[in-house]
Amino acid sequence: MHPVSISILLNFLSWQRFLTVRLLVALLTWSFSNIASGLQEATRVDSQVLADVSIRVVDEAHVPIADVDVFPSDSKFVEVRGVRQVRTNAEGRVTLSGVPCTNGICKVGAITVGYAIQESEIRILPEDKTSEHKIVLKRGKTITGSVFHKDGAAPDNSIYAVPVWCPPSISPMTQRGIKRDGTFELENIIEGEYRVFVPVPAGEAIYRPLLVLDSAKLSELTEPLELKVDYPSRSSMKYIRGKIRWISQALDREFVIKARASDRSGLYSDFEFEFRVKPNTKTFVFGPLPAGKYDISVNHPRIENLHLRGIEGLRDLNGIDAPTIEPLTIRLRALPQPQIAGIVVDAESGKPIEDFYIQYYVDPQWTQWFELHREDRNFLLHLPNHGKCSMSVWAEGFAVSSLEPFDTLQFAEHKFEVKLQRGAQLNGVITDDSGKPVDGAEVQALSFSRGVAPKEFDAFALREGTRKTINGQFKFESLPIGVETLRISHPDFETKTVTTEIRGEKATVEANLARKKETDCDGCDSFHDSILGR
């Protein structure tokens, strides 16, 4: 082949390879761009802020409706924080705080007498700071039907329906009663799926809602409903009766005896029946409750259940038949009220300290710090119950001192001597990533909650164990010698935990805070700020 032809061919192949590589790079760039865009879109979808929403509730003729309960209806939010309801005024107006909004859309539920329970989507725009959002309530259709217990009797209470999106704690303000022949009416039913409940007996004058129909499109029904309640009627239910016999002195306060179905897999195994025993009461009654076997428990930390008598061969309180053939006899012993006695002294001089604070924690009871002034230098605390006890003591000018956890029964006669050290001064500096001082940072010394509820601050610990930075600086006067943990927080920075060792009379510590990462959602910050009125 001619040399010129070979040269032209080689140049052509080189350009072809070059174009192929460029095309491949372009395709990869486009693909990653789409992936990144998709991730950003996903972030937008998941972005959520809490908003304060101004609402006015009206009917279909635009007449304001008073006494409407309005609440956030986001199921995940309700599961974590519970239902918070606010009621409209005479003009139908209300402001609902802390409503979760995703991409500017807030879901709000509304319920009142004479209208359907409704969920509305409210759109809030970044520039929307003061607008009032209108919710229009409708009147729905009436659904008829009949309902009976499994033993053929009609329920003696009521029946109601709520939309499936509605939180479990929400029920209609007025519930229609079931007639003696089992017939009923469900009013103001609109489009969508509903759950139907019938309250059933769960003790004397106590009812619990039982689901009898789930995810039903009631508004589309053309025939009356026919429902069955898989639960016995009150007339066919039974009782467990018993006597209480105290060994030595009886408990001087109210306590609770509970009964729960022995079969934990049964239909109503989560039902728990209670009987409150007041002082000097010697008998108890559970019921009415479904026939079957029940486990009985005495629920108080100062009561010891010795054994059960009255039924041959029965060793404990499990598997009790309802109804009882003869009254049970429960033998109980009341433990004496636990006490902590002692004295607080200066560790250096050995002299008693008159004014001090004591905080204790007895599993499972929680109590707060309280102040004591003892001219005789001794203290005597009456604890709520026996158990593992932790105690911390603090006085002005001294460091917090925490005792090792102890068993109140083993130390019932023990007198504690709590020695308080003068403690050390801790000076600190808080800066940001660039080295600039951070003002207004909250610094908490966790020794003020040590031995009681680690990392949990009550009112006392927040007051005495917290400092705010000025020009980035803070100072604690009296902290324990040894390892101290500080928790540092600021609205604009990530919360940080710092551990430092205090060896002498004075110590210093420095900490650097990182600014909170900005969201990947375009416009979310301005949206969030506008909602909070910034």
Backbone torsions as a table, in degrees:
resi	resn	phi	psi	omega
1	MET	NA	148.1	-178.0
2	HIS	-65.7	138.8	-178.5
3	PRO	-54.9	-38.2	-179.8
4	VAL	-63.6	-40.6	179.1
5	SER	-63.1	-41.0	179.0
6	ILE	-62.6	-42.5	179.7
7	SER	-61.6	-43.8	179.1
8	ILE	-62.0	-41.2	-179.5
9	LEU	-64.4	-42.4	-179.9
10	LEU	-64.7	-40.7	177.6
11	ASN	-62.5	-39.0	179.5
12	PHE	-63.6	-43.2	179.8
13	LEU	-66.0	-36.6	178.4
14	SER	-63.4	-45.7	178.1
15	TRP	-62.8	-35.8	179.7
16	GLN	-65.2	-42.2	177.4
17	ARG	-63.7	-41.1	-179.5
18	PHE	-61.4	-46.0	-179.9
19	LEU	-65.4	-36.0	179.3
20	THR	-63.9	-43.8	179.8
21	VAL	-64.3	-43.5	179.2
22	ARG	-62.0	-40.2	179.1
23	LEU	-64.4	-40.5	179.8
24	LEU	-64.2	-43.9	179.1
25	VAL	-61.6	-42.3	179.8
26	ALA	-62.7	-41.6	179.3
27	LEU	-64.2	-43.1	179.8
28	LEU	-64.8	-41.1	178.6
29	THR	-60.9	-44.7	178.7
30	TRP	-61.7	-40.6	-178.3
31	SER	-65.8	-47.6	-179.8
32	PHE	-65.0	-34.4	177.6
33	SER	-62.0	-43.4	178.8
34	ASN	-65.8	-39.2	179.3
35	ILE	-63.4	-46.3	179.3
36	ALA	-62.0	-40.9	178.8
37	SER	-62.8	-40.3	178.9
38	GLY	-64.0	-40.7	178.2
39	LEU	-64.2	-39.8	178.9
40	GLN	-64.5	-40.2	177.7
41	GLU	-62.1	-40.9	179.0
42	ALA	-62.6	-38.6	178.4
43	THR	-63.5	-39.0	178.8
44	ARG	-62.0	-42.4	-177.7
45	VAL	-63.2	-39.9	-175.3
46	ASP	-82.5	-11.5	-176.8
47	SER	-67.5	135.0	-176.9
48	GLN	-143.5	136.2	176.3
49	VAL	-129.2	163.8	177.4
50	LEU	-103.3	130.6	-174.4
51	ALA	-123.5	154.3	169.2
52	ASP	-97.7	118.6	-172.0
53	VAL	-113.9	124.5	174.5
54	SER	-88.2	127.6	-171.5
55	ILE	-130.7	144.8	168.6
56	ARG	-127.9	125.6	-177.2
57	VAL	-102.0	127.5	180.0
58	VAL	-133.3	167.1	174.2
59	ASP	-93.1	-173.4	-175.2
60	GLU	-68.7	-15.6	174.8
61	ALA	-95.4	9.8	178.6
62	HIS	65.5	28.4	173.5
63	VAL	-90.6	128.3	-179.0
64	PRO	-59.0	145.2	179.7
65	ILE	-116.7	121.3	177.4
66	ALA	-87.8	163.5	174.8
67	ASP	59.6	39.9	173.3
68	VAL	-98.1	127.0	175.3
69	ASP	-83.0	122.6	-178.6
70	VAL	-115.8	140.1	-174.4
71	PHE	-154.1	151.6	172.6
72	PRO	-65.1	133.4	-175.7
73	SER	-110.2	5.6	176.9
74	ASP	-63.3	119.0	-170.4
75	SER	-63.5	-41.5	-179.4
76	LYS	-66.0	-40.3	179.7
77	PHE	-65.4	-44.0	-178.7
78	VAL	-64.4	-38.0	-178.7
79	GLU	-61.9	-36.6	-177.8
80	VAL	-84.3	-44.9	-170.6
81	ARG	-106.2	-9.2	-177.8
82	GLY	81.4	172.7	-177.7
83	VAL	-88.6	128.4	175.3
84	ARG	-116.9	112.7	-176.4
85	GLN	-106.0	139.5	171.3
86	VAL	-127.5	153.0	-171.8
87	ARG	-113.4	139.9	-179.5
88	THR	-70.4	151.5	178.2
89	ASN	-85.5	-168.8	-176.8
90	ALA	-63.3	-23.3	179.1
91	GLU	-93.7	7.3	179.7
92	GLY	77.3	12.2	-174.8
93	ARG	-100.2	149.7	177.1
94	VAL	-163.3	150.8	172.3
95	THR	-114.5	122.5	-178.5
96	LEU	-103.5	117.4	-175.9
97	SER	-93.1	150.7	173.9
98	GLY	65.1	40.8	179.0
99	VAL	-85.9	126.1	178.0
100	PRO	-70.3	128.2	-178.9
101	CYS	-125.4	128.3	177.6
102	THR	-109.0	121.1	-177.4
103	ASN	52.2	38.3	176.4
104	GLY	82.1	5.8	-179.8
105	ILE	-112.2	123.2	179.0
106	CYS	-111.0	136.3	177.7
107	LYS	-103.3	125.8	-174.9
108	VAL	-130.7	135.2	176.2
109	GLY	-102.1	152.7	179.1
110	ALA	-140.6	137.9	-178.4
111	ILE	-145.5	136.6	175.8
112	THR	-160.3	176.7	-178.5
113	VAL	-77.3	135.2	173.0
114	GLY	88.0	1.7	179.5
115	TYR	-134.7	163.4	177.5
116	ALA	-72.5	148.0	172.6
117	ILE	-73.6	124.4	-172.8
118	GLN	-129.5	150.3	172.1
119	GLU	-114.5	131.8	-179.0
120	SER	-123.2	144.7	174.2
121	GLU	-99.6	122.6	-179.7
122	ILE	-110.6	124.3	179.8
123	ARG	-97.0	125.9	178.9
124	ILE	-115.6	123.1	-179.7
125	LEU	-94.2	156.2	-179.0
126	PRO	-53.9	-36.5	-178.3
127	GLU	-85.5	-0.5	-174.8
128	ASP	-90.7	96.2	-176.0
129	LYS	-106.0	-32.0	-171.6
130	THR	-124.7	2.9	-175.0
131	SER	-66.5	147.9	174.8
132	GLU	-101.1	131.3	-174.9
133	HIS	-104.5	133.5	-173.6
134	LYS	-97.3	135.2	172.3
135	ILE	-117.1	125.6	-179.0
136	VAL	-104.0	116.8	178.9
137	LEU	-90.6	141.4	-178.9
138	LYS	-109.4	159.7	167.8
139	ARG	-100.5	134.0	-176.9
140	GLY	-104.3	-169.1	-178.7
141	LYS	-90.6	166.3	179.3
142	THR	-104.2	129.5	178.5
143	ILE	-106.4	132.9	179.2
144	THR	-108.9	164.1	178.0
145	GLY	176.5	-171.1	177.4
146	SER	-138.6	152.9	-177.7
147	VAL	-146.9	140.4	-179.2
148	PHE	-141.9	149.8	171.6
149	HIS	-69.8	168.0	-178.7
150	LYS	-67.8	-16.9	176.5
151	ASP	-92.5	7.2	174.9
152	GLY	93.5	-8.5	-179.2
153	ALA	-84.9	151.0	176.9
154	ALA	-80.1	141.6	176.5
155	PRO	-59.0	144.2	-176.8
156	ASP	-98.2	15.8	-176.6
157	ASN	-120.4	-115.8	-175.2
158	SER	-140.4	-178.8	177.6
159	ILE	-145.8	145.5	178.8
160	TYR	-151.8	160.0	-179.6
161	ALA	-128.2	138.7	175.8
162	VAL	-132.8	148.1	176.7
163	PRO	-60.9	152.8	-176.3
164	VAL	-65.0	-26.0	179.6
165	TRP	-75.4	-13.7	-172.3
166	CYS	-72.2	133.5	177.8
167	PRO	-58.0	148.5	-176.3
168	PRO	-58.2	-28.7	-176.5
169	SER	-79.1	-7.3	-178.7
170	ILE	-92.7	131.0	174.3
171	SER	-141.5	156.5	-178.3
172	PRO	-55.5	145.3	-179.2
173	MET	-66.2	-30.4	173.8
174	THR	-125.9	130.9	-179.5
175	GLN	-113.0	133.1	-177.7
176	ARG	-77.1	132.4	178.5
177	GLY	-73.3	154.6	176.9
178	ILE	-91.8	130.8	-178.3
179	LYS	-72.9	166.8	-177.1
180	ARG	-62.5	-27.7	179.0
181	ASP	-87.1	7.8	176.5
182	GLY	87.6	-2.6	-178.8
183	THR	-82.1	155.9	-177.9
184	PHE	-153.7	170.3	173.6
185	GLU	-133.8	136.4	173.3
186	LEU	-111.1	116.8	-174.0
187	GLU	-96.1	157.8	173.6
188	ASN	54.3	54.4	175.5
189	ILE	-96.2	127.9	178.9
190	ILE	-118.7	-170.9	-178.7
191	GLU	-61.4	152.5	178.0
192	GLY	114.0	173.8	-178.1
193	GLU	-91.9	143.6	-177.3
194	TYR	-126.4	156.8	167.0
195	ARG	-112.2	140.5	-179.5
196	VAL	-114.7	132.2	-177.3
197	PHE	-123.5	147.9	171.4
198	VAL	-126.9	117.2	175.5
199	PRO	-65.6	131.9	-178.2
200	VAL	-120.2	155.4	-178.2
201	PRO	-62.4	133.6	176.2
202	ALA	-136.4	41.3	-177.5
203	GLY	130.8	178.6	-179.4
204	GLU	-69.7	116.8	179.8
205	ALA	62.0	22.8	178.2
206	ILE	-121.7	132.9	178.7
207	TYR	-128.3	147.4	175.1
208	ARG	-127.0	138.8	-179.2
209	PRO	-69.8	132.5	177.9
210	LEU	-117.2	127.3	-179.0
211	LEU	-71.7	125.5	179.8
212	VAL	-116.2	-14.7	178.5
213	LEU	-154.4	131.6	-175.3
214	ASP	-123.2	142.9	173.4
215	SER	50.7	50.0	-179.3
216	ALA	-104.9	134.6	175.3
217	LYS	-86.4	81.1	-171.9
218	LEU	-63.0	-34.7	-175.9
219	SER	-66.7	-17.0	-178.4
220	GLU	-93.7	-1.8	-177.5
221	LEU	-69.5	142.2	176.7
222	THR	-113.3	-11.4	179.4
223	GLU	-122.8	155.5	176.9
224	PRO	-61.4	147.6	178.2
225	LEU	-73.2	146.7	172.2
226	GLU	-126.7	109.1	-172.5
227	LEU	-117.0	149.9	175.6
228	LYS	-121.1	137.3	176.7
229	VAL	-104.0	112.2	-177.8
230	ASP	-80.3	66.7	-176.3
231	TYR	-164.2	141.0	-177.1
232	PRO	-69.7	153.5	176.1
233	SER	-74.8	162.3	-178.4
234	ARG	-58.3	-37.7	-176.6
235	SER	-65.7	-23.3	-178.3
236	SER	-102.9	5.8	-178.1
237	MET	-85.4	166.4	-170.4
238	LYS	-120.7	178.9	-178.8
239	TYR	-134.2	149.6	169.2
240	ILE	-114.7	120.8	-177.4
241	ARG	-116.8	147.4	-178.9
242	GLY	-157.8	172.0	177.8
243	LYS	-121.2	152.5	178.5
244	ILE	-113.4	125.2	176.7
245	ARG	-119.3	120.8	-178.9
246	TRP	-91.3	136.8	171.6
247	ILE	-92.3	117.9	-172.0
248	SER	67.4	-136.9	-171.8
249	GLN	-81.1	144.0	178.1
250	ALA	-79.1	158.5	176.9
251	LEU	-66.9	138.5	-174.2
252	ASP	-92.6	16.7	179.9
253	ARG	-145.6	167.6	-178.1
254	GLU	-69.5	145.6	174.3
255	PHE	-143.9	173.5	-173.0
256	VAL	-121.5	134.9	169.3
257	ILE	-107.8	133.1	-176.5
258	LYS	-120.0	149.7	174.8
259	ALA	-129.6	134.5	179.4
260	ARG	-140.1	143.9	-176.9
261	ALA	-54.8	132.8	179.9
262	SER	-65.2	-34.6	178.0
263	ASP	-82.2	101.8	-175.8
264	ARG	-73.6	-8.5	-179.7
265	SER	-100.1	3.7	-177.4
266	GLY	-72.3	172.1	-176.2
267	LEU	-62.2	-41.2	-178.8
268	TYR	-118.4	39.8	-179.0
269	SER	-67.8	-22.1	-180.0
270	ASP	-85.2	-3.4	176.7
271	PHE	-72.3	134.9	178.8
272	GLU	-126.0	126.0	-177.7
273	PHE	-102.8	135.8	-176.1
274	GLU	-122.3	150.0	169.4
275	PHE	-134.6	121.7	-178.9
276	ARG	-89.6	121.0	-177.7
277	VAL	-98.0	115.9	177.8
278	LYS	-88.8	160.3	179.5
279	PRO	-53.1	139.2	178.9
280	ASN	74.2	5.6	175.4
281	THR	-82.0	133.2	-175.3
282	LYS	-116.2	-0.3	179.1
283	THR	-133.4	161.2	176.1
284	PHE	-144.3	156.2	179.4
285	VAL	-141.5	127.5	170.6
286	PHE	-104.7	130.4	175.4
287	GLY	141.6	172.4	0.6
288	PRO	-70.5	145.6	177.8
289	LEU	-144.7	157.5	-179.8
290	PRO	-61.7	145.7	177.3
291	ALA	-61.6	145.4	-179.4
292	GLY	151.9	-165.3	-179.6
293	LYS	-106.2	142.0	-175.6
294	TYR	-133.7	150.1	172.8
295	ASP	-101.9	130.9	-176.9
296	ILE	-110.5	136.6	179.0
297	SER	-134.8	145.7	176.1
298	VAL	-102.0	121.9	-167.9
299	ASN	-110.2	84.9	172.7
300	HIS	-162.0	133.3	-175.1
301	PRO	-69.0	-14.2	180.0
302	ARG	-102.3	12.9	179.6
303	ILE	-116.0	131.2	174.7
304	GLU	-107.7	121.2	179.5
305	ASN	-85.6	112.4	-175.7
306	LEU	-78.1	-69.0	174.5
307	HIS	-166.4	173.2	-176.0
308	LEU	-108.3	137.6	176.7
309	ARG	-127.5	157.1	176.3
310	GLY	121.3	-20.1	176.5
311	ILE	-125.9	124.9	-175.4
312	GLU	-63.9	130.9	175.6
313	GLY	83.6	-3.0	-178.8
314	LEU	-89.8	121.6	-174.2
315	ARG	-100.5	-22.3	-177.1
316	ASP	-140.6	-161.4	-175.6
317	LEU	-103.0	19.4	-179.9
318	ASN	-100.1	147.7	176.1
319	GLY	71.3	35.2	179.1
320	ILE	-78.7	131.1	-179.5
321	ASP	-77.9	138.9	170.3
322	ALA	-118.0	118.9	9.5
323	PRO	-83.3	158.9	175.4
324	THR	-80.3	136.4	179.2
325	ILE	-70.9	-41.1	176.6
326	GLU	-138.4	154.9	-177.1
327	PRO	-58.8	139.9	174.6
328	LEU	-78.1	158.5	172.7
329	THR	-127.0	115.3	179.2
330	ILE	-101.1	125.3	179.0
331	ARG	-98.7	122.2	-176.4
332	LEU	-125.4	152.4	173.9
333	ARG	-127.2	129.0	178.0
334	ALA	-89.5	123.4	177.1
335	LEU	-76.8	146.1	179.6
336	PRO	-63.4	150.5	179.8
337	GLN	-65.4	125.7	-177.6
338	PRO	-69.1	149.0	179.4
339	GLN	-134.2	153.4	171.9
340	ILE	-122.4	122.6	179.0
341	ALA	-119.5	149.2	178.5
342	GLY	174.2	-169.0	179.9
343	ILE	-141.9	147.4	179.2
344	VAL	-112.2	126.1	-176.1
345	VAL	-130.1	160.2	172.9
346	ASP	-76.1	122.7	-175.8
347	ALA	-62.1	-30.6	-177.3
348	GLU	-80.3	-48.9	-174.8
349	SER	-93.5	-20.4	-176.9
350	GLY	79.1	2.2	-179.2
351	LYS	-79.2	143.4	179.1
352	PRO	-66.3	149.7	177.0
353	ILE	-107.0	128.9	-174.3
354	GLU	-85.4	-41.7	-175.4
355	ASP	-107.3	122.4	-177.6
356	PHE	-158.8	166.8	176.4
357	TYR	-112.9	143.7	174.8
358	ILE	-129.4	137.4	173.2
359	GLN	-130.1	136.4	178.3
360	TYR	-134.1	157.7	177.3
361	TYR	-134.6	119.8	176.4
362	VAL	-118.1	117.1	-179.4
363	ASP	-61.2	126.4	4.0
364	PRO	-103.6	25.5	-175.1
365	GLN	-98.5	137.4	179.8
366	TRP	-113.6	132.1	175.2
367	THR	-131.0	158.6	-174.5
368	GLN	-95.6	173.0	172.1
369	TRP	-62.8	145.0	171.1
370	PHE	-144.4	155.2	-172.8
371	GLU	-95.8	139.6	178.4
372	LEU	-125.2	141.6	171.1
373	HIS	-128.6	113.1	-175.6
374	ARG	-122.5	109.5	178.6
375	GLU	-68.7	-27.0	178.3
376	ASP	-88.5	5.2	174.2
377	ARG	69.7	3.1	180.0
378	ASN	-110.5	154.1	175.8
379	PHE	-128.5	150.7	176.6
380	LEU	-140.4	114.2	-178.0
381	LEU	-108.5	133.9	174.9
382	HIS	-98.0	114.0	-176.5
383	LEU	-85.5	154.8	-178.2
384	PRO	-71.8	-27.7	-177.7
385	ASN	-163.2	168.3	176.6
386	HIS	-81.7	158.9	177.5
387	GLY	151.1	-168.3	176.4
388	LYS	-74.4	121.8	-174.5
389	CYS	-113.8	134.3	171.5
390	SER	-116.2	143.1	-177.0
391	MET	-141.3	139.1	176.1
392	SER	-127.6	145.0	-177.8
393	VAL	-130.4	140.1	179.7
394	TRP	-144.5	144.5	174.5
395	ALA	-139.0	154.6	-179.2
396	GLU	-58.0	126.9	179.8
397	GLY	88.9	-1.6	-180.0
398	PHE	-121.6	162.2	175.8
399	ALA	-85.1	154.8	176.0
400	VAL	-64.2	136.0	176.2
401	SER	-119.9	129.7	-177.5
402	SER	-117.9	129.0	177.5
403	LEU	-81.3	152.9	173.6
404	GLU	-66.0	141.8	179.7
405	PRO	-55.3	140.5	-177.7
406	PHE	-138.8	157.9	179.1
407	ASP	-87.0	123.4	-176.2
408	THR	-63.8	-30.0	178.7
409	LEU	-69.4	-40.9	-178.6
410	GLN	-72.4	-28.4	-177.5
411	PHE	-108.4	28.4	-176.4
412	ALA	-60.7	-36.0	-177.5
413	GLU	-103.0	7.8	-173.9
414	HIS	-84.3	142.4	174.3
415	LYS	-111.1	118.9	-176.4
416	PHE	-85.5	144.4	169.5
417	GLU	-116.9	110.6	-177.1
418	VAL	-99.6	119.3	-179.3
419	LYS	-101.2	123.7	-179.5
420	LEU	-102.2	130.1	175.8
421	GLN	-88.3	152.4	178.6
422	ARG	-65.7	-26.3	175.9
423	GLY	80.2	-175.3	-174.7
424	ALA	-129.5	161.2	176.5
425	GLN	-93.3	135.0	178.4
426	LEU	-121.5	119.5	176.1
427	ASN	-106.2	140.4	-178.3
428	GLY	-141.6	159.9	177.5
429	VAL	-131.8	130.7	178.5
430	ILE	-114.3	126.1	179.4
431	THR	-128.2	167.2	175.7
432	ASP	-95.9	-170.7	-177.0
433	ASP	-60.7	-29.4	-177.4
434	SER	-90.4	0.2	179.2
435	GLY	91.4	3.2	-180.0
436	LYS	-81.6	142.8	179.5
437	PRO	-62.7	144.5	178.9
438	VAL	-105.5	114.6	177.9
439	ASP	-86.9	148.2	173.7
440	GLY	76.6	12.0	175.5
441	ALA	-74.2	140.8	-179.7
442	GLU	-97.8	120.9	-177.8
443	VAL	-112.9	122.4	-178.4
444	GLN	-114.8	128.7	175.4
445	ALA	-90.6	113.0	-172.3
446	LEU	-72.4	-8.0	176.4
447	SER	-64.2	-20.9	179.2
448	PHE	-75.0	-8.1	174.1
449	SER	-123.9	9.0	-177.1
450	ARG	-67.0	137.9	176.6
451	GLY	79.9	-4.0	-178.9
452	VAL	-115.7	-61.5	174.5
453	ALA	-150.8	85.5	-173.5
454	PRO	-48.9	132.0	176.1
455	LYS	68.0	10.1	174.8
456	GLU	-112.9	123.7	-176.4
457	PHE	-105.1	126.7	173.6
458	ASP	-96.2	-171.1	-174.4
459	ALA	-61.7	-41.0	-179.5
460	PHE	-65.5	-49.1	-177.4
461	ALA	-63.0	-35.7	177.4
462	LEU	-65.0	-36.8	-177.6
463	ARG	-76.0	-48.7	-174.3
464	GLU	-90.9	-24.7	-174.1
465	GLY	-105.7	18.0	-176.8
466	THR	-127.8	138.2	174.4
467	ARG	-129.2	152.3	173.6
468	LYS	-114.0	138.6	-176.2
469	THR	-75.1	141.3	171.3
470	ILE	-123.2	121.3	-172.0
471	ASN	55.4	32.4	177.6
472	GLY	81.8	-0.3	-174.0
473	GLN	-109.9	151.5	175.3
474	PHE	-147.5	164.5	-179.6
475	LYS	-150.4	132.8	169.7
476	PHE	-108.7	136.2	-175.7
477	GLU	-85.2	-42.3	-172.3
478	SER	-136.0	93.7	175.9
479	LEU	-115.0	153.2	-178.7
480	PRO	-63.9	144.9	172.1
481	ILE	-67.7	134.5	-178.6
482	GLY	126.0	-153.3	-176.5
483	VAL	-85.0	128.0	177.1
484	GLU	-120.7	139.2	177.3
485	THR	-111.0	129.9	179.3
486	LEU	-112.9	137.6	174.0
487	ARG	-112.5	120.5	-173.5
488	ILE	-113.9	128.1	-178.2
489	SER	-137.7	152.5	178.2
490	HIS	-159.6	140.7	-177.2
491	PRO	-56.4	-30.1	-175.6
492	ASP	-96.0	-2.5	-174.6
493	PHE	-129.0	159.7	175.6
494	GLU	-70.2	137.0	177.3
495	THR	-65.3	138.5	-175.8
496	LYS	-132.6	142.4	175.8
497	THR	-112.0	127.1	-176.4
498	VAL	-122.7	134.2	176.1
499	THR	-110.0	130.4	179.7
500	THR	-135.4	154.9	179.8
501	GLU	-107.7	125.6	178.4
502	ILE	-100.8	117.9	-175.0
503	ARG	-108.7	-39.4	-176.7
504	GLY	-115.9	-157.7	-178.2
505	GLU	-71.1	-26.6	179.1
506	LYS	-133.1	145.8	177.9
507	ALA	-145.7	158.6	178.7
508	THR	-129.6	155.0	178.1
509	VAL	-148.2	144.4	176.3
510	GLU	-125.4	144.4	179.6
511	ALA	-142.3	144.6	-179.6
512	ASN	-115.5	127.4	-178.7
513	LEU	-103.0	140.2	176.7
514	ALA	-97.6	136.1	178.4
515	ARG	-65.0	149.0	178.8
516	LYS	-64.8	139.6	179.8
517	LYS	-69.2	139.2	178.8
518	GLU	-77.8	147.3	-179.1
519	THR	-67.8	152.8	177.5
520	ASP	-80.0	-5.8	-176.6
521	CYS	-84.0	117.7	179.9
522	ASP	-60.7	124.8	175.5
523	GLY	84.6	-1.4	-177.2
524	CYS	-68.0	-37.4	-179.2
525	ASP	-62.9	-47.2	-179.6
526	SER	-66.0	-34.6	177.7
527	PHE	-64.3	-45.5	-179.6
528	HIS	-64.5	-43.5	-179.7
529	ASP	-63.4	-40.2	-177.6
530	SER	-65.9	-34.6	179.6
531	ILE	-68.6	-38.3	-179.4
532	LEU	-81.6	-0.8	176.7
533	GLY	77.4	23.9	179.5
534	ARG	-79.5	NA	NA
